[in-house]
Amino acid sequence: MALARFLITFALAAVLAACGGPGEDATIPEAQPAGATSADIGDYVVHFNAQSTDQLPPDVARAYDIVRSKNRAMLNVSIIRESDNTSVSGEVTVKTVNLTGQLKNVTMRKIEEPGEVTAIYYIGETPVANRETLIFDISVRPEGAVTTSEVRFKRQFYTDS
């Protein structure tokens, strides 16, 4: 639950940080739509996010055995049942390539955080280079479902400060 809370807090902080203006004389480019972070797959919604692991707090990274580095990306995927808004287990596999077609290995592992409601999500890591764009093809089959659904999204990573 700590990682899930961090990811939500991080996303909100990023939105708030984007609110600062460049000054009166600056030309402001037209805003581009944000990339999707969820996909409806029938009775379920798949939530996904990718970020560089250096943005994780050290204690969170340690707790989940994640290597913190600006040259590593972490993918986070969860499956939510729409009828009761509960996270569920499933089969989650990922194929990731960059824009040159180079395959990037991402092995997903299941995380379960017990609590009032058990949070279930899947995380995986892969190396990234500066300005590298990764295309994530996620295959999801919720536990008990007979069909597998496909979700695709892409993210660009910046490793230079």
Residue, then its C-alpha position, 0 to 999 in steps of 0.5 A: m500500500a505504501l508504494a501505491r500511496f507513493l505513486i498516487t502522491f507522486a502523480l499529484a505532485a507532478v501535476l502541481a509542479a506543472c502549475g508554475g508559469p514561465g513568466e510574462d514574456a515566455t511563449i507558452p506551447e499548446a498543451q498536449p494530452a496526457g497519456a492514458t494511465s488506465a484501460d477498461i477491459g470489460d468487468y475490470v480496469v487495468h491501471f498502469n504507470a512507468q517512471s524512473t526508479d530514482q524518483l522512489p523514496p529510498d525506504v520504499a525502494r528498499a522495502y520492495d527490492i527496487v534498484r534506485s537509478k535514473n537509468r532504470a524504469m519501473l512499471n506498475v500494473s494493477i487490475i481493479r474489478e469494477s463491480d466493487n472497486t477491488s484489486v484482484s490477482g491475475e496473469v500479467t506479462v509485458k513485452t517492451v521495446n524501444l523505438t528502434g525495436q530493441l526488446k527490453n526485458v521486464t519480468m513482473r512480480k506480484i506484490e500483495e499488501p494486506g490491510e483493511v482491503t488487500a492491495i494487489y499490483y505487479i511491478g517490473e524494472t528495465p534499464v533505460a537511456n536518456r530520451e529513450t521511448l519505451i512501448f509497453d505491451i501488457s497482457v492481462r488476464p484477471e483471475g477467473a477470466v477466460t480471455t486475455s486483454e491487451v493494453r499498450f502505452k508508451r513513455q519517454f524517459y529522461t536520465d540527464s539532469 
